[in-house]
Amino acid sequence: MNKKELRSLIKESFVELIKEGLLTEKFASKNIATISKKLRGRDKDVFQMLHNAHGIAWDQVTDDFAKKGADTSKGINFFFINKTAKNPYSKNSWDDTIHGPNLIGVTIGKKVVYTSRESFSTTKRSGYRSGNSQMGVNAKEMNNFKRFNELADEVWNVDYKGAAKDFSTSGKTADRSAAKQGATALVAASKVAAENRTRYEKALRDRLANTGPGDQVVKMVSKINQEYKKSLDVKVAMLKKGKVGQGWGGYLGTVSSAYDDIMRDFEYFMREEKAMAIGKKKDMEKGGEGEWSEEKYYKKRMLEYARGIQSKYKRFKSDLKKVDMEKSFYNI
C-alpha cells in the first residue's frame, strides 16, 4: 500500500466513519424548509441532530408538524427577529444591538436549548472541553423563554416528537435508493462504514504479510480500528434510544481522540518507512552508507513514530479502563 492509497483510506475513515446518516434530503414541509433557511452556522445542524436522535424522515414530514407561534406543551420553539433590534435587557450600551434577521433563541417547552458539535440539550454545561452554547445569537441577557417571546418578530414551533412517531425512518434508510418528492437519498451509514472497514482491514492484513519492523505498529493500529468500529456501533445504538455521548472523558470521546492521534502518526510512520526504502537504494547507488546514510536517517524517524504510536496506544488502554459507561451518555 503506497502513501497515496493510505492517505485516501485515512481520509475516507475520518469523513465517512464518523458520520451516521448525513441528512441531505429536502423538506416536504414548506414551513420546516422556511425555518431551516433562517438558521445559520452550527444552528443549522439541529434538524440533523433531531434526525439522528429520533429517526425522523424530514423528506416526508408535513406542514401539520410545524406552525407559527410558540407552544410550551410540545416540540421545539424557534424565535426570530426579522431586522436589527435593540436588546432591552442589555446592561451595556455597546452590546445592546442584536443584528437581524437572526435567530435569537430556541426552547423546548420553556427551557433554553444549547448545542455542541453533535448534540443539543436543555442542560447548560460548562468547561473548556465539555461546554456547549445557547442556540441563536446568544445576546447578553437574552436568555429565557419570556424574553425571546417578547422580542421575537416571528416564532415557529416544530413538533419533532410527533413527527418521529408518524414519519420514522426505522427500517427504511438502509435500502432507500431515491427519496420521494425529488429528495436526495439517505446513504446508509452503517453500510458505508462496513465497506470502509473491510477495505481498511484488508490493507492491514496485506501490510502484516509483507513487513518486519512494522508488525507491532500495525497490530496496534488494527486494534484501535476495531475499537473505533465498536464505538460507532455503540453510538448508533444509543442514538436509537434517544441518547448522545458526552465528548471529552466519555467513551466515544476517548476512543475517537486516540483513533485520530494514532492514525495521524501511522500515516507519518508509513511515509518515513517508504522514504527509508528509497534511501537504502540511494545508499547502495553511492557504494554504501558512507558518512551519512539516508536509510538510517529515515529509519530513525520511522522508529520515533512507532514509539509514539506505542505510547499513545498504552495511554488509550489505560484511559479506557477509567471510562464510566453509565456517565458516557445522556438523554436529549
VEXDREN-265459 format. One line per 10 residues: number of its first residue (from 1); their letters; for each residue x, y, z of N, C-alpha, C, CB. Coordinates in steps of 0.2 Angstrom, whole numbers. Each point is the difference from the previous one (the first is absolute). Glycine has a CB too. Example, Ala and Ser with C-alpha at 12.3 -4.5 7.8 and 13.67 -1.06 7.14 Angstrom:
! VEXDREN-265459
1	AS	66 -28 39 -4 6 0 4 6 0 -9 -6 6 ~ 7 11 -10 4 6 1 -4 5 3 6 -3 -10
//
This chain:
! VEXDREN-265459
1	MNKKELRSLI	4 -6 0 -4 6 0 4 6 0 -9 -6 6 ~ 9 10 -11 4 6 0 -3 6 4 4 -4 -12 ~ 0 10 12 -2 5 4 -7 3 -3 12 3 3 ~ -13 -2 -9 -6 3 -3 -6 -5 2 7 5 -9 ~ -6 -11 9 -6 -5 1 -1 1 8 3 -8 -9 ~ 2 8 13 -1 1 7 -4 6 2 10 -7 2 ~ -8 13 -5 -3 6 1 -7 0 -2 11 6 -1 ~ -12 -9 -4 -7 0 -3 -5 -4 5 4 1 -12 ~ -1 -7 15 -3 -4 4 -2 3 7 6 -9 -6 ~ -1 13 8 0 4 7 -6 5 -1 12 -3 3
11	KESFVELIKE	-11 7 -9 -5 5 -1 -7 -3 0 8 7 -6 ~ -9 -13 3 -7 -3 0 -2 -2 7 2 -4 -12 ~ 3 2 16 -2 -2 7 -2 6 4 8 -10 -1 ~ -5 15 0 -1 6 4 -7 3 -2 12 2 1 ~ -13 -2 -8 -6 4 -2 -6 -5 0 7 7 -7 ~ -7 -13 5 -6 -4 0 -1 -4 6 3 -1 -12 ~ 2 -1 16 -2 -4 6 -3 4 5 9 -8 -3 ~ -7 14 4 -2 4 5 -8 2 -1 12 5 2 ~ -14 -5 -8 -7 2 -2 -5 -5 1 5 9 -8 ~ -10 -8 11 -5 -5 1 -7 2 -4 5 -4 11
21	GLLTEKFASK	-5 4 -17 -6 2 -4 0 7 -1 -6 -9 5 ~ 10 12 -9 0 7 -2 -6 2 -3 12 0 -1 ~ -16 5 3 -6 2 -2 0 4 -6 -5 -1 11 ~ 4 -1 -17 0 4 -6 -7 0 -4 12 -4 -1 ~ -17 2 4 -6 0 -3 -4 7 1 -1 -12 2 ~ -3 14 -7 -4 6 0 -6 -1 5 4 3 -12 ~ -7 2 14 -5 0 5 -7 0 -4 7 6 9 ~ -11 -11 -7 -7 0 -3 -4 6 2 0 -12 -1 ~ 1 14 7 -3 6 3 3 7 -2 -4 -8 10 ~ 0 12 -13 2 7 -1 2 4 6 -7 0 -10
31	NIATISKKLR	3 -2 15 1 4 7 7 -2 3 -13 0 2 ~ 14 -6 -2 7 -3 3 6 3 -5 -6 -10 5 ~ 5 10 -11 5 2 -5 1 8 1 -3 -9 -8 ~ -2 13 10 0 7 1 5 1 7 -12 2 -6 ~ 10 -6 11 4 0 6 7 -2 -1 -10 -3 6 ~ 12 -2 -10 6 -2 -1 4 5 -4 -4 -12 -1 ~ 1 16 -4 4 5 -4 1 6 5 -6 -4 -10 ~ 3 5 15 1 5 5 6 -1 4 -12 3 0 ~ 14 -9 1 5 -2 5 7 1 -3 -8 -9 5 ~ 13 10 -1 6 2 -2 5 -4 4 -3 11 -3
41	GRDKDVFQML	9 -12 0 6 -4 4 -2 -6 3 4 11 2 ~ -2 -12 4 -1 -7 3 -7 -1 1 11 1 5 ~ -15 4 -4 -7 -1 1 -4 -3 -5 0 10 6 ~ 3 -10 -12 -3 -4 -6 0 -7 1 3 9 -7 ~ 1 -12 12 1 -7 1 -6 -3 4 12 2 -1 ~ -16 2 4 -5 -2 4 -5 -5 -3 1 11 6 ~ -3 -10 -12 -4 -5 -4 4 -7 -1 -7 9 -5 ~ 13 -9 4 4 -6 0 1 -3 6 6 5 -9 ~ -6 -1 15 1 -3 6 -7 -4 2 9 9 4 ~ -14 -5 -6 -7 -3 2 -1 -7 -4 -4 12 2
51	HNAHGIAWDQ	7 -12 -8 -1 -6 -4 4 -5 3 -1 7 -11 ~ 7 -6 13 5 -5 3 -3 -3 6 10 6 -5 ~ -13 -1 9 -2 -3 7 -7 -3 0 6 9 4 ~ -11 -7 -9 -6 -2 0 -3 -4 -7 -2 10 8 ~ 7 -10 -13 -2 -4 -6 -5 3 -4 4 -10 6 ~ -4 17 -7 -5 3 -3 1 1 -8 -2 6 11 ~ -3 -8 -15 1 0 -7 -3 7 -2 -1 -12 -2 ~ 6 17 2 -2 7 -1 -3 1 -8 9 4 9 ~ -7 -8 -13 -2 0 -7 -8 -1 -1 12 -3 -4 ~ -15 0 10 -7 -2 0 -4 4 5 4 -11 -4
61	VTDDFAKKGA	-1 14 9 -4 4 5 -4 5 -3 9 -3 8 ~ -15 4 -7 -5 5 -2 0 6 4 -7 -9 -5 ~ 4 14 2 -1 7 3 -3 0 7 0 5 -11 ~ -4 -11 12 -4 0 6 4 0 6 -8 -7 -6 ~ 15 5 5 4 -1 6 4 6 1 0 -12 -2 ~ -1 18 -2 4 6 1 -5 6 0 11 -5 -5 ~ -12 9 10 -5 5 -1 3 6 4 -9 -8 0 ~ 6 14 -2 3 6 3 -3 1 7 0 5 -12 ~ 4 -2 16 -2 1 7 3 -5 5 -10 5 -4 ~ 12 -2 10 3 -5 4 -5 -5 3 9 10 3
71	DTSKGINFFF	-6 -15 -1 -4 -5 3 4 -4 6 -7 -2 -11 ~ 5 3 17 4 -2 6 -2 -7 2 2 11 4 ~ -7 -14 -8 -2 -7 2 3 -5 -4 -10 5 4 ~ 13 -3 -10 3 -5 -4 5 3 -5 -10 -7 1 ~ 15 3 -3 4 2 -5 6 5 2 -9 -2 -8 ~ 12 5 3 5 5 0 -2 6 -3 9 -9 0 ~ -7 15 4 -2 7 -2 6 3 -3 -10 0 8 ~ 9 3 -14 5 5 -3 -2 7 0 4 -10 -7 ~ 0 14 10 -2 7 1 5 5 -5 -4 -2 12 ~ 1 5 -17 3 4 -4 -1 7 0 0 -10 -8
81	INKTAKNPYS	5 15 7 -1 7 -2 1 1 -7 3 3 12 ~ -7 1 -16 0 1 -7 4 6 -2 -11 -6 -1 ~ 13 10 6 5 5 -1 3 2 6 -8 5 -9 ~ 13 -1 8 5 2 6 -5 3 6 10 2 -8 ~ -9 -4 14 -4 3 5 4 1 6 -9 -6 -4 ~ 7 11 9 3 1 6 -2 -5 5 0 12 -2 ~ 5 -14 6 -1 -5 5 -1 4 7 8 -8 -5 ~ -15 8 7 -2 4 6 3 -3 6 -10 3 -6 ~ 13 -9 6 3 -2 6 7 0 1 -9 -8 0 ~ 12 11 -5 8 1 0 1 5 6 1 -3 -13
91	KNSWDDTIHG	5 2 16 2 4 6 5 5 -3 -3 -9 8 ~ 5 9 -14 6 4 -3 -2 3 -6 8 -7 6 ~ -7 13 -8 -2 3 -6 4 -3 -6 -2 10 6 ~ 8 -13 -5 4 -2 -6 -2 -7 -2 9 6 4 ~ -14 -10 0 -2 -6 -3 -8 -1 0 11 -5 4 ~ -14 11 -4 -7 0 0 -4 -1 -7 1 7 10 ~ 3 -8 -15 -3 -1 -7 1 -7 -2 3 12 -3 ~ -9 -15 1 0 -7 -3 -1 1 -7 -5 -5 11 ~ 10 3 -15 -1 1 -7 -4 -6 -3 11 6 0 ~ -16 -3 -5 -4 -5 -3 0 1 -7 -7 0 10
101	PNLIGVTIGK	3 -5 -14 -4 -5 3 5 -5 3 -9 2 -8 ~ 6 -5 14 4 -5 3 -4 -4 5 10 7 -1 ~ -7 -13 3 -4 -4 5 3 2 7 -1 -10 -8 ~ -4 12 12 2 3 7 0 -6 5 -4 11 -3 ~ 1 -16 2 0 -6 5 -5 -5 -2 3 8 9 ~ -2 -14 -5 -4 -6 -1 -2 -3 6 6 -2 -11 ~ -12 0 12 -2 -4 6 -4 -6 -1 0 11 5 ~ 1 -16 -1 -5 -6 1 -4 2 6 8 -9 -6 ~ -14 9 5 -5 3 5 3 7 2 -2 -12 4 ~ 4 13 2 2 7 2 8 -1 1 -11 4 5
111	KVVYTSRESF	14 -10 -6 7 0 1 4 1 -6 -3 -9 8 ~ 8 13 -7 5 3 -5 4 -6 -3 1 11 6 ~ 0 -11 -12 3 -6 -3 8 2 -2 -11 -4 -5 ~ 15 0 7 7 1 -1 3 -6 -5 2 5 11 ~ 3 -3 -15 2 -5 -5 8 0 0 -10 2 -7 ~ 12 -8 6 8 -1 -1 0 -3 -7 2 -3 12 ~ 4 1 -14 1 -2 -7 -5 -6 -2 12 4 1 ~ -13 -8 3 -4 -6 -2 -7 -1 4 11 -5 -4 ~ -12 9 8 -6 -1 4 -3 6 3 4 -11 3 ~ -11 11 -1 -2 6 4 -4 -2 6 -2 5 -11
121	STTKRSGYRS	1 -1 16 -2 -1 6 -3 6 3 9 -9 2 ~ -14 7 3 -2 6 4 3 1 7 -11 -2 -6 ~ 17 -1 6 4 0 6 7 4 -2 -5 -10 5 ~ 6 15 -2 6 4 -1 6 -3 3 -6 11 -1 ~ 11 -13 -3 6 -2 3 6 5 -1 -4 -12 -3 ~ 9 11 7 5 5 -1 7 -3 1 -7 8 5 ~ 12 -4 -7 7 -3 0 3 0 -7 -3 -7 10 ~ 9 7 -10 4 0 -6 -2 -6 -5 9 7 6 ~ -9 -12 -3 -1 -6 -4 -7 -3 -1 11 -3 4 ~ -16 5 0 -6 -3 0 -6 6 -1 4 -9 7
131	GNSQMGVNAK	-1 15 -8 -5 6 -1 -5 -1 -6 8 7 6 ~ -14 -4 -5 -4 1 -6 -3 7 0 -3 -13 0 ~ 1 15 -5 -3 7 -1 -7 1 -1 11 3 -4 ~ -14 2 6 -7 1 -1 -1 1 -8 -2 6 12 ~ -4 -9 -14 -1 1 -7 -3 7 -1 -3 -12 -1 ~ 5 15 -5 -2 7 -2 6 4 1 -12 -2 4 ~ 11 9 -4 5 5 0 4 0 7 -6 6 -8 ~ 2 -9 13 3 0 7 2 7 3 5 -11 -3 ~ -10 15 1 1 7 2 -1 1 8 -5 4 -11 ~ 9 1 13 0 1 8 -7 1 3 11 6 -2
141	EMNNFKRFNE	-12 -10 7 -6 0 4 -6 -2 -4 4 9 6 ~ -4 -11 -12 -5 -3 -4 0 -7 0 0 10 -8 ~ -2 -13 14 1 -7 2 -6 -4 3 12 5 2 ~ -18 -3 -3 -5 -4 2 -6 1 -4 4 1 11 ~ -9 -6 -11 -6 0 -4 -4 7 0 -1 -13 3 ~ 0 16 3 -4 6 0 3 5 -4 -4 -3 11 ~ 11 4 -11 3 5 -3 1 -1 -8 6 2 11 ~ -5 -8 -12 0 -2 -8 -7 1 -3 8 -9 3 ~ -13 7 1 -7 1 -3 -2 8 0 -3 -11 5 ~ 5 15 -1 -1 7 0 3 3 -6 -1 0 13
151	LADEVWNVDY	7 -1 -14 4 3 -5 -1 -3 -7 9 3 8 ~ -11 -9 -9 0 -3 -6 -5 3 -5 3 -11 5 ~ -2 11 -11 -5 3 -6 -3 -7 -2 7 10 -3 ~ -4 -15 3 -3 -6 -3 2 -6 4 0 5 -11 ~ -5 -10 13 2 -6 4 -3 -6 -3 0 7 10 ~ 4 -12 -11 -3 -6 -3 1 -6 5 3 4 -11 ~ -8 -8 11 1 -6 5 0 -7 -5 -6 6 9 ~ 10 -10 -7 1 -6 -4 -1 -6 5 8 5 -9 ~ -14 -9 7 -1 -6 5 4 -6 -3 -12 4 2 ~ 18 -4 0 5 -5 -2 -2 -7 3 9 9 -1
161	KGAAKDFSTS	-12 -9 7 -2 -7 2 -6 -3 -3 5 4 11 ~ -9 0 -13 -6 -2 -4 2 -2 -7 -7 7 6 ~ 12 -3 -9 3 -2 -6 3 -7 0 1 13 -3 ~ 3 -14 8 4 -6 1 -5 -6 0 9 6 6 ~ -15 -5 -3 -5 -5 1 -3 -2 -7 -2 4 12 ~ 0 1 -15 -3 -1 -7 4 -1 -6 -9 7 5 ~ 16 -4 -4 4 -1 -6 7 -2 2 -6 9 -5 ~ 6 -15 7 6 -3 3 4 -3 -6 -5 -3 11 ~ 12 3 -11 4 -3 -5 2 -7 2 4 12 -3 ~ -7 -14 8 2 -7 2 -1 -5 -5 -2 3 12
171	GKTADRSAAK	7 -7 -14 0 -5 -5 -1 2 -7 -5 -6 9 ~ 6 13 -10 -1 2 -7 7 3 -3 -12 2 3 ~ 16 1 1 5 4 -2 6 -5 -3 -2 9 8 ~ 2 -15 -6 6 -5 -2 -1 -1 -8 1 -5 11 ~ -7 4 -13 0 -2 -7 -4 5 -5 1 -12 4 ~ -2 18 -2 -4 5 -4 5 2 -5 -8 3 10 ~ 6 -3 -16 5 2 -6 -2 7 -2 2 -12 -4 ~ -8 14 5 -2 7 -2 -5 2 4 3 -2 -12 ~ -3 8 15 -5 3 4 -6 3 -4 8 2 9 ~ -14 -2 -7 -6 2 -3 1 8 -1 -7 -10 4
181	QGATALVAAS	3 13 -8 -1 7 -1 7 3 -2 -9 0 9 ~ 13 -3 -13 6 3 -2 6 0 5 -7 7 -8 ~ 6 -10 14 5 0 5 6 -4 -2 -9 3 9 ~ 15 -2 -6 6 -4 -1 -1 -6 5 7 10 -4 ~ -5 -16 2 0 -5 4 5 0 6 -4 -7 -9 ~ 1 4 15 5 0 6 4 -6 -1 -8 5 7 ~ 15 -4 -7 4 -6 0 0 -4 7 7 6 -9 ~ -7 -12 9 0 -4 6 7 0 3 -9 -7 -4 ~ 10 11 9 6 1 3 4 -7 2 -4 12 4 ~ 0 -16 -1 3 -6 2 3 -4 -6 -9 -1 10
191	KVAAENRTRY	5 1 -15 3 -3 -6 6 3 -3 -11 -3 -3 ~ 11 9 3 6 4 -2 6 -2 5 -7 10 -5 ~ 6 -9 11 5 -2 5 3 -7 -1 -6 8 8 ~ 1 -13 -9 2 -7 0 5 -1 -7 -11 -3 6 ~ 9 7 -11 4 -1 -6 7 3 1 -10 1 -7 ~ 10 5 10 7 3 2 4 -5 4 -5 12 -2 ~ 2 -14 7 3 -4 5 3 -7 -3 -7 5 9 ~ 3 -8 -14 3 -6 -3 6 2 -4 -12 -4 -1 ~ 12 10 -3 5 2 -4 6 1 4 -7 5 -8 ~ 6 -2 14 6 2 4 3 -6 4 -6 11 2
201	EKALRDRLAN	2 -15 0 2 -6 3 4 -5 -5 -10 1 8 ~ 8 -1 -14 4 -4 -5 7 3 -1 -11 -3 -6 ~ 11 10 6 6 4 -1 5 -2 6 -6 9 -7 ~ 3 -10 13 4 -1 6 3 -7 -1 -7 8 7 ~ 3 -13 -9 2 -7 -1 5 -1 -5 -11 -3 3 ~ 11 7 -9 5 0 -5 6 3 3 -8 1 -9 ~ 7 4 13 6 3 3 4 -4 5 -6 11 -1 ~ 2 -15 5 3 -5 4 4 -5 -3 -9 2 8 ~ 6 -4 -14 4 -6 -4 6 2 -3 -11 -5 -2 ~ 12 11 2 6 3 -4 5 4 4 -7 -1 -10
211	TGPGDQVVKM	7 1 16 4 5 4 3 -4 6 -7 10 -3 ~ 13 -7 5 3 -3 6 0 5 6 7 -6 -8 ~ -3 11 8 0 5 5 -7 3 2 12 2 -3 ~ -16 -1 -2 -6 3 1 -6 -4 3 3 8 -9 ~ -2 -14 10 -5 -5 2 -4 3 6 7 -10 -5 ~ -3 11 11 -3 2 6 -4 7 -1 9 -6 6 ~ -7 10 -10 -3 7 -1 -7 -2 -4 11 6 -1 ~ -11 -10 -4 -6 -2 -3 -5 -3 4 7 -1 -11 ~ -5 -4 15 -4 -3 5 -4 5 5 8 -10 -1 ~ -4 15 3 -3 5 4 -5 4 -4 10 1 7
221	VSKINQEYKK	-9 1 -13 -4 4 -4 -6 -5 -2 9 6 -5 ~ -8 -12 4 -6 -5 -1 -5 0 6 7 -7 -8 ~ -4 7 14 -4 0 6 -4 6 1 8 -8 5 ~ -5 14 -6 -3 6 1 -6 1 -5 11 5 5 ~ -10 -8 -11 -5 0 -5 -6 -4 2 9 2 -9 ~ -7 -8 12 -6 -4 2 -4 3 6 7 -10 -3 ~ -3 14 7 -4 3 6 -4 6 -3 9 -3 8 ~ -6 6 -13 -4 6 -3 -6 -3 -3 11 7 -2 ~ -11 -12 -2 -6 -3 -3 -5 -2 6 7 -5 -10 ~ -5 2 15 -4 -1 6 -4 6 2 8 -10 3
231	SLDVKVAMLK	-4 16 -2 -2 6 2 -6 3 -4 11 2 5 ~ -10 -3 -12 -5 2 -4 -7 -4 1 9 4 -9 ~ -8 -10 9 -6 -5 2 -3 2 6 5 -9 -6 ~ -2 11 11 -2 2 7 -4 7 -1 9 -6 6 ~ -6 10 -10 -3 7 -1 -6 -1 -4 11 5 0 ~ -12 -9 -5 -6 0 -3 -5 -3 4 6 -2 -11 ~ -5 -3 15 -4 -4 4 -3 5 6 6 -11 -2 ~ -2 16 4 -2 5 5 -4 5 -3 10 -2 6 ~ -9 4 -12 -4 5 -4 -7 -3 -1 10 5 -5 ~ -11 -11 4 -6 -3 -1 -4 0 7 4 -7 -9
241	KGKVGQGWGG	-1 8 14 -3 0 7 -1 7 2 5 -11 3 ~ -3 16 -7 -1 7 2 6 2 4 -12 -1 -1 ~ 18 -2 1 5 2 4 6 2 -5 -4 -8 10 ~ 8 13 -7 6 2 -4 6 0 5 -7 8 -7 ~ 13 -9 4 6 -1 4 3 7 2 2 -11 -5 ~ 0 11 11 4 6 3 7 0 -4 -6 0 11 ~ 9 5 -12 6 1 -4 6 -2 4 -5 9 -6 ~ 9 -5 9 6 -1 3 -1 -4 7 5 10 -5 ~ -2 -15 6 0 -4 6 -5 -6 -1 2 10 6 ~ -7 -10 -11 -4 -5 -1 2 -6 -4 -9 8 1
251	YLGTVSSAYD	6 -13 -2 2 -5 -4 2 2 -8 -7 -8 8 ~ 2 11 -11 1 2 -7 5 5 -1 -12 -2 -1 ~ 13 7 6 5 4 -1 7 -3 1 -8 9 4 ~ 9 -13 1 6 -4 1 2 -4 -6 -3 0 12 ~ -1 -4 -15 2 -4 -5 1 5 -6 -7 -10 4 ~ 3 15 -6 1 4 -6 6 4 1 -12 1 -1 ~ 14 1 6 6 4 1 6 -4 -1 -5 7 8 ~ 5 -13 -5 6 -5 -1 1 -2 -7 -2 -4 12 ~ -4 3 -15 0 -2 -7 3 5 -5 -10 -7 2 ~ 8 13 -1 3 6 -4 7 0 1 -11 6 1
261	DIMRDFEYFM	13 -6 5 8 1 2 4 -6 -3 -3 6 10 ~ 0 -12 -9 4 -6 -2 0 0 -8 -3 -6 10 ~ -2 7 -13 -1 0 -8 5 5 -3 -12 -4 1 ~ 12 10 2 4 6 -2 8 -3 0 -9 9 4 ~ 11 -12 2 7 -2 0 1 -6 -4 0 4 12 ~ -5 -8 -13 1 -6 -5 1 3 -7 -7 -7 7 ~ 4 12 -9 1 3 -7 7 2 0 -12 3 -1 ~ 15 1 6 7 2 0 5 -6 0 -4 11 6 ~ 2 -16 -2 4 -6 0 1 -3 -7 -4 -2 12 ~ -2 1 -15 1 -3 -7 4 4 -5 -11 -5 2
271	REEKAMAIGK	10 12 -1 4 4 -4 7 0 1 -10 8 0 ~ 12 -9 6 7 0 1 3 -7 -2 -1 8 10 ~ -3 -13 -9 2 -7 -2 1 0 -8 -6 -5 10 ~ 2 8 -13 1 0 -8 6 4 -1 -12 -1 -2 ~ 13 6 5 6 4 -1 7 -4 2 -7 11 2 ~ 6 -15 3 6 -4 2 2 -5 -5 -4 1 12 ~ -1 -4 -16 1 -4 -5 3 3 -6 -9 -7 4 ~ 7 13 -6 3 4 -5 7 2 2 -11 4 -4 ~ 12 -2 10 7 2 3 5 -6 -1 -6 8 8 ~ 3 -14 -6 5 -6 0 2 -1 -8 -6 -5 10
281	KKDMEKGGEG	2 6 -14 2 -1 -7 5 5 -2 -11 -4 -3 ~ 10 11 5 5 5 -2 6 -1 4 -9 8 -1 ~ 9 -11 7 7 -2 3 4 -5 -4 -6 3 11 ~ 2 -8 -13 3 -5 -4 3 3 -7 -8 -9 5 ~ 4 14 -8 3 3 -6 6 4 1 -12 0 -4 ~ 13 2 10 6 4 2 6 -4 2 -8 9 3 ~ 6 -16 -3 6 -5 2 0 -1 7 6 4 -9 ~ -11 -3 13 -1 -1 7 -2 6 4 9 -8 -1 ~ -9 7 8 -3 5 4 4 7 0 -5 -9 7 ~ 12 8 -7 4 5 0 -1 4 7 0 1 -12
291	EWSEEKYYKK	2 6 12 -1 3 6 -7 2 3 11 5 -4 ~ -15 -5 -1 -7 1 1 -5 -5 -3 3 13 2 ~ -7 -16 1 -5 -5 -3 -7 3 0 8 -10 4 ~ -11 10 -10 -7 2 0 -4 -5 3 2 6 -11 ~ 0 -13 10 -4 -5 3 0 0 7 3 -7 -9 ~ 2 9 13 0 0 7 -3 6 2 11 -6 0 ~ -11 12 -3 -4 6 2 -7 -1 0 9 7 -5 ~ -12 -10 -1 -7 -1 0 -2 -6 5 0 4 -12 ~ 4 -9 13 -2 -5 4 0 3 7 6 -9 -7 ~ -2 13 9 0 3 7 -7 4 1 13 1 0
301	RMLEYARGIQ	-15 3 -5 -6 4 0 -6 -5 0 5 9 -6 ~ -5 -15 2 -5 -5 0 -1 -3 7 2 -2 -12 ~ 4 1 15 -1 -3 7 -2 5 5 9 -8 -3 ~ -8 14 2 -3 5 5 -8 0 -1 11 7 -1 ~ -13 -7 -4 -8 -1 -1 -2 -6 3 0 7 -11 ~ 3 -12 10 -2 -7 3 0 0 7 5 -6 -10 ~ 0 10 13 0 0 8 -6 5 2 12 -2 0 ~ -14 7 -4 -5 4 1 -7 -3 0 7 9 -5 ~ -8 -14 0 -6 -4 -1 0 -4 6 0 0 -12 ~ 5 -3 14 0 -5 6 -2 4 6 9 -7 -5
311	SKYKRFKSDL	-6 13 6 -2 4 6 -7 2 0 12 4 1 ~ -14 -2 -6 -7 2 -1 -5 -6 1 3 10 -7 ~ -1 -16 5 -5 -5 0 0 -3 8 3 -3 -12 ~ 3 3 15 0 -2 7 -4 5 4 11 -5 -1 ~ -11 12 0 -4 5 3 -7 -1 -1 10 8 0 ~ -12 -10 -6 -7 -1 -2 -3 -6 4 3 4 -11 ~ 1 -9 12 -2 -6 3 -1 2 8 6 -8 -8 ~ -2 12 10 0 2 7 -7 4 1 13 0 2 ~ -14 5 -6 -5 5 0 -7 -4 -1 7 9 -4 ~ -7 -14 0 -6 -4 -1 -2 -4 6 3 -1 -12
321	KKVDMEKSFY	1 -1 16 -1 -3 6 -4 4 5 10 -8 -2 ~ -9 15 1 -2 5 5 -7 2 -2 11 3 3 ~ -13 -4 -9 -7 2 -3 -5 -3 4 5 2 -11 ~ -10 2 13 -6 -2 3 -6 0 -5 4 5 11 ~ -6 -10 -14 -5 -1 -5 -6 3 2 5 -10 -5 ~ -7 10 11 -7 3 3 0 7 -1 -1 -9 8 ~ 7 12 -8 0 8 0 3 2 -7 2 0 12 ~ -1 -5 -17 2 2 -6 -6 2 -5 10 -8 2 ~ -16 7 0 -5 2 -4 -6 4 4 3 -10 -8 ~ -6 14 4 -6 4 4 -6 0 -5 8 6 8
331	NI	-14 -5 -5 -6 1 -4 0 7 -3 -6 -8 8 ~ 3 8 -14 -1 7 -3 -6 3 3 5 -4 -11
//
